[in-house]
């Protein structure tokens, strides 16, 4: 009887080892357990969190690099950081690119007398100044054929955050070729072959609580 028990025990142990050798080892080809809805939601949340983290770190790196370059005067840094804290969508390189585009479009609209476009870009006071010059030019029968040759540098020189209004002042160093003709087409001033070095100081303003992310030109001056 004792022998039978020992024999059965040995057989059971042998079968157990065989089962372990077949089922107990992982080969790397096993089917993964099916994730339930809660597991999938948790995985998605973690993935979204990781992406948001990466984007936030990348944005912070871009802003830090921008502050360290000639894109921003040191005097404007603290106010720019306050604007960034209030408006998470504010991005220095994007703002500078937008300011450059606005500079080009505003000058082109002013030179061509496009009042409708100027009204979209400027506040009432700046528009009134532009419109007065356009009207005087039209009454004199003058036509300008100015050309923006190049923009050498775009630099933020001042910033202010008067909650919720953000103001950023930008200096544009550019070369402009200016030519004015009379009503008969005769040149009365300037030349398109000689570009003039210009330095403009423009201030842009935006309510950071407003869903409209466009900035408005609120002041213009010469450096």
Number of C-alpha atoms within 10 A of each C-alpha: 6 7 8 9 10 11 12 12 12 12 12 12 12 11 12 11 13 12 12 10 11 9 10 10 9 9 7 7 6 7 6 7 6 8 10 9 9 9 11 12 12 12 13 12 12 12 12 12 12 12 12 12 12 12 12 13 12 12 17 13 12 15 18 12 14 15 20 13 11 14 18 21 16 14 12 17 18 14 18 25 16 16 25 18 11 16 15 11 13 18 17 21 15 11 15 17 12 14 26 19 11 18 21 15 15 21 17 18 18 18 19 14 20 15 15 10 14 23 19 14 21 21 16 13 12 17 20 15 11 20 18 11 14 20 12 11 17 13 10 11 13 18 22 18 15 19 17 16 15 14 17 12 13 20 19 27 20 21 25 18 21 12 12 14 14 22 23 23 22 25 21 22 18 18 18 18 18 19 18 19 16 15 13 9 11 11 15 12 11 17 15 15 9 13 18 16 14 14 17 15 18 21 21 22 21 19 19 21 12 10 7 9 12 15 21 20 28 19 16 15 10 10 11
